[in-house]
Amino acid sequence: MKIRLKWLFDRVKTPAVLASFGLLLAAISSLSCAATCEKTVRWNNDPPYSSRNAQGVVTGFYVELIQNILQKMGCSMKLVEMPWARALVELEAGRLDILPGALKTEERDRFVLFSRPINSSPNILFMKKSAIEKFQLEKLDDILKTNFRLGAQINVSYGSGFDKLSNNPMFVKHLSQIPNRVNGWKMIEIDHIDGLIADEATGLIELQELKLDSLIAKSKVITSTDSGRVAFSQKTNDISFVLNFNAVLKEMIANGEYVRIWQKHIPCKASLLTLACK
């Protein structure tokens, strides 16, 4: 049965057919998502998508959205805090079920089933304001002609352009691998690196919280406009589960639940056409 479903999933491409197929399989998936259905979901301090609030509760756009979808599917959510690089390892091994906010890449297709897009927010190069004036970068590969020092989180994809440049030894010489963004912002502050790539909404919120928004700003360089998706471990999820997830998400977008959750966490109005800021 799984082989036939995967065959169909690989060949059926249109959103309308996929959504209909997901609804058709909802009953099947619901049988496996009984009271015992619990899915581990990765979170880390990554506002507005996931973070711990003043009351100590983990919340955020991804957290609330995934929780609502799983509940409608008859499942519960168990949040697991871990850095991004480790989350990918755990997902591939089947020790983590769900990783929200992943970009779809050829490498990840080996061990991941991807949902439909859940949001879109560009990855942008943030730089110290003095560095923006100094380097005058228009695109990412402009740093090859400079002594620019770029911070990048370990095993994070910032889009196909970044991934391609990462295979260039000359580009790698400009890279400093960092475990998390907070370290990266502080490295910019003390002049250890010149810039850091981050999700636009996340970067603006974190810089404001760290009181670094007067020092660090967005540059013109956009590295990716790819949509974020939910990554499901192939070892613990099947095609019918993902299609059912997609069908529930589509219904929430149509009935306004998606926008309600968006407006609680993301500081801009949502475009339902692009699932991005208007």
C-alpha positions as CSV (number, residue, x, y, z in Angstrom):
1,M,0.0,0.0,0.0
2,K,2.8,2.5,0.9
3,I,4.6,1.7,-2.4
4,R,1.4,2.5,-4.4
5,L,0.8,5.7,-2.4
6,K,4.3,6.9,-2.9
7,W,4.0,6.1,-6.7
8,L,0.9,8.3,-6.9
9,F,2.4,11.0,-4.7
10,D,5.5,11.3,-6.9
11,R,3.4,11.7,-10.0
12,V,0.4,13.8,-8.9
13,K,1.6,17.4,-9.0
14,T,-1.4,19.7,-9.0
15,P,-2.4,21.3,-5.6
16,A,-6.1,20.6,-6.2
17,V,-5.6,16.9,-6.9
18,L,-3.2,16.6,-4.0
19,A,-5.7,18.2,-1.6
20,S,-8.5,16.0,-2.8
21,F,-6.3,12.9,-2.4
22,G,-5.4,14.0,1.1
23,L,-9.1,14.3,2.1
24,L,-9.7,10.9,0.6
25,L,-7.0,9.4,2.7
26,A,-8.0,11.3,5.9
27,A,-10.1,8.4,7.1
28,I,-7.2,6.0,6.6
29,S,-4.8,8.3,8.3
30,S,-7.2,8.9,11.2
31,L,-7.2,5.2,12.1
32,S,-3.4,5.4,12.7
33,C,-3.8,8.7,14.5
34,A,-5.8,7.5,17.4
35,A,-5.2,8.4,21.0
36,T,-1.8,6.9,20.8
37,C,-0.7,9.3,18.0
38,E,2.0,11.6,19.4
39,K,4.4,13.4,17.1
40,T,7.7,14.9,18.3
41,V,8.1,18.5,16.9
42,R,11.3,20.4,17.0
43,W,11.4,23.9,18.5
44,N,14.2,26.3,19.4
45,N,14.4,30.0,20.3
46,D,13.4,31.3,16.9
47,P,10.8,34.1,17.2
48,P,8.2,34.6,15.7
49,Y,8.1,30.9,14.8
50,S,8.9,29.3,18.2
51,S,10.1,30.7,21.5
52,R,9.3,30.6,25.2
53,N,7.1,33.5,26.4
54,A,7.2,35.4,29.7
55,Q,5.0,32.7,31.3
56,G,7.4,29.9,30.3
57,V,5.1,28.5,27.7
58,V,6.6,27.5,24.3
59,T,4.6,29.3,21.6
60,G,5.0,30.9,18.2
61,F,3.5,30.7,14.7
62,Y,4.9,27.3,13.8
63,V,4.1,25.8,17.2
64,E,0.5,26.9,17.3
65,L,-0.1,26.1,13.6
66,I,1.3,22.6,13.9
67,Q,-0.5,21.9,17.2
68,N,-3.8,22.9,15.7
69,I,-3.3,20.8,12.5
70,L,-2.3,17.7,14.5
71,Q,-5.2,18.1,16.9
72,K,-7.6,18.1,13.9
73,M,-5.9,14.9,12.7
74,G,-6.4,13.2,16.1
75,C,-2.8,13.6,17.2
76,S,-0.9,15.3,20.0
77,M,2.3,17.2,19.9
78,K,5.4,16.7,22.0
79,L,7.8,19.6,21.7
80,V,11.6,18.8,21.6
81,E,14.1,21.6,21.9
82,M,17.2,21.2,19.8
83,P,19.5,23.2,17.4
84,W,18.9,23.0,13.7
85,A,21.8,20.8,12.8
86,R,21.0,18.2,15.4
87,A,17.3,18.3,14.3
88,L,18.2,17.2,10.8
89,V,20.2,14.3,12.1
90,E,17.4,13.2,14.4
91,L,14.9,13.6,11.6
92,E,16.9,11.4,9.3
93,A,17.3,8.8,12.0
94,G,13.6,8.8,12.8
95,R,14.1,10.0,16.4
96,L,12.3,13.2,15.5
97,D,9.0,13.2,13.6
98,I,8.5,16.8,12.5
99,L,10.7,19.7,11.7
100,P,8.8,22.9,10.8
101,G,10.2,25.7,8.6
102,A,12.5,23.6,6.4
103,L,13.4,24.6,2.8
104,K,13.0,21.8,0.3
105,T,16.4,20.6,-1.1
106,E,17.5,17.6,-3.1
107,E,19.7,16.3,-0.2
108,R,16.8,16.4,2.2
109,D,14.5,14.6,-0.2
110,R,16.4,11.5,0.6
111,F,15.0,11.2,4.1
112,V,12.1,13.8,4.3
113,L,8.5,14.0,3.1
114,F,7.7,17.7,2.6
115,S,4.3,19.4,3.2
116,R,2.9,22.1,1.0
117,P,4.3,25.6,1.7
118,I,3.3,26.9,5.2
119,N,4.8,30.4,4.9
120,S,7.2,32.5,2.9
121,S,9.7,34.9,4.4
122,P,12.9,35.9,2.5
123,N,16.4,35.1,3.8
124,I,18.3,38.3,3.8
125,L,21.9,39.3,4.5
126,F,22.0,41.4,7.7
127,M,25.1,43.5,8.2
128,K,26.6,46.1,10.5
129,K,25.5,49.5,9.1
130,S,29.0,50.6,8.6
131,A,29.7,47.4,6.6
132,I,26.7,48.1,4.3
133,E,28.3,51.3,3.3
134,K,31.8,49.8,3.0
135,F,31.0,46.8,0.9
136,Q,28.1,48.0,-1.2
137,L,27.0,44.4,-1.9
138,E,24.2,43.8,-4.5
139,K,24.2,39.9,-4.5
140,L,25.8,37.2,-2.4
141,D,28.6,36.2,-4.7
142,D,29.9,39.9,-4.6
143,I,31.7,38.9,-1.4
144,L,34.1,36.8,-3.5
145,K,35.8,40.1,-4.6
146,T,36.1,41.4,-1.0
147,N,37.4,40.4,2.4
148,F,33.8,40.1,3.7
149,R,33.4,37.7,6.6
150,L,30.0,35.9,6.5
151,G,28.4,34.0,9.4
152,A,26.3,30.9,8.6
153,Q,24.5,28.5,10.9
154,I,25.7,24.9,10.7
155,N,23.7,22.8,8.2
156,V,21.2,25.6,7.4
157,S,20.2,26.1,3.8
158,Y,19.7,29.7,2.8
159,G,18.5,28.9,-0.7
160,S,19.8,27.2,-3.8
161,G,22.2,30.1,-4.6
162,F,23.9,29.9,-1.2
163,D,24.1,26.1,-1.5
164,K,25.8,26.3,-4.9
165,L,28.3,28.9,-3.6
166,S,29.0,26.7,-0.6
167,N,30.7,24.2,-3.0
168,N,33.1,27.0,-4.1
169,P,36.4,26.9,-2.1
170,M,36.8,30.6,-2.6
171,F,33.4,31.3,-1.1
172,V,34.0,28.9,1.9
173,K,37.1,31.0,2.8
174,H,34.7,33.8,3.7
175,L,32.5,31.6,5.9
176,S,32.4,31.3,9.7
177,Q,30.2,28.4,10.9
178,I,28.1,29.4,14.0
179,P,25.9,27.2,16.2
180,N,23.0,29.8,16.4
181,R,22.0,33.2,15.3
182,V,22.3,34.9,18.7
183,N,26.0,34.1,18.6
184,G,26.1,35.5,15.1
185,W,24.6,38.8,16.1
186,K,27.1,39.2,18.9
187,M,29.9,38.3,16.6
188,I,28.8,41.2,14.3
189,E,28.6,43.5,17.3
190,I,32.2,42.8,18.3
191,D,33.4,42.9,14.7
192,H,34.3,39.2,14.3
193,I,32.1,38.9,11.2
194,D,30.6,41.4,8.9
195,G,27.2,39.8,8.2
196,L,24.8,37.0,8.9
197,I,21.9,35.6,6.8
198,A,18.6,35.2,8.5
199,D,14.9,35.0,7.9
200,E,13.6,38.6,7.6
201,A,11.0,38.5,10.3
202,T,13.2,36.5,12.7
203,G,16.1,38.8,12.2
204,L,14.2,42.0,12.7
205,I,12.6,40.7,15.9
206,E,15.8,39.3,17.4
207,L,17.8,42.5,16.7
208,Q,15.1,44.5,18.4
209,E,15.1,42.2,21.4
210,L,18.9,42.3,21.7
211,K,18.9,46.1,21.2
212,L,21.1,45.8,18.2
213,D,18.7,47.2,15.6
214,S,20.5,50.6,15.7
215,L,23.8,48.8,14.8
216,I,22.7,46.0,12.4
217,A,20.3,46.3,9.5
218,K,19.0,44.6,6.4
219,S,21.2,44.8,3.3
220,K,20.0,44.6,-0.4
221,V,21.1,41.0,-0.6
222,I,18.3,38.5,-0.7
223,T,19.5,34.9,-0.7
224,S,16.2,33.1,-1.0
225,T,12.5,33.6,-1.4
226,D,11.7,29.9,-1.2
227,S,8.7,28.9,1.0
228,G,9.1,27.2,4.3
229,R,7.6,23.8,4.7
230,V,7.1,21.1,7.3
231,A,9.6,18.3,7.0
232,F,8.4,14.8,8.1
233,S,10.8,12.0,8.8
234,Q,10.2,9.2,6.3
235,K,10.9,6.7,9.0
236,T,8.0,7.7,11.2
237,N,5.5,9.2,8.7
238,D,3.9,8.0,5.5
239,I,2.4,9.7,2.4
240,S,-1.2,9.5,3.6
241,F,-0.3,11.3,6.8
242,V,1.4,14.2,4.9
243,L,-1.5,14.5,2.5
244,N,-4.0,14.6,5.3
245,F,-1.8,17.3,7.0
246,N,-1.9,19.3,3.7
247,A,-5.7,19.0,3.4
248,V,-6.2,20.3,7.0
249,L,-3.8,23.2,6.4
250,K,-5.7,24.1,3.2
251,E,-9.0,24.1,5.1
252,M,-7.5,26.3,7.8
253,I,-6.3,28.8,5.2
254,A,-9.7,28.9,3.6
255,N,-11.7,29.3,6.9
256,G,-9.5,32.0,8.4
257,E,-7.8,30.0,11.2
258,Y,-4.4,30.3,9.5
259,V,-4.7,34.2,9.4
260,R,-5.8,34.2,13.1
261,I,-2.7,32.3,14.2
262,W,-0.5,34.4,11.8
263,Q,-1.7,37.7,13.3
264,K,-1.0,36.6,16.8
265,H,2.7,36.0,16.1
266,I,3.9,37.8,12.9
267,P,4.1,41.6,12.8
268,C,2.6,42.1,9.3
269,K,-0.6,41.3,7.4
270,A,-0.6,38.0,5.7
271,S,-1.1,37.5,2.0
272,L,-3.1,34.3,1.4
273,L,-1.9,34.1,-2.1
274,T,1.8,33.9,-1.2
275,L,1.6,33.0,2.6
276,A,4.0,36.0,3.1
277,C,3.8,39.5,4.4
278,K,1.8,41.8,2.2
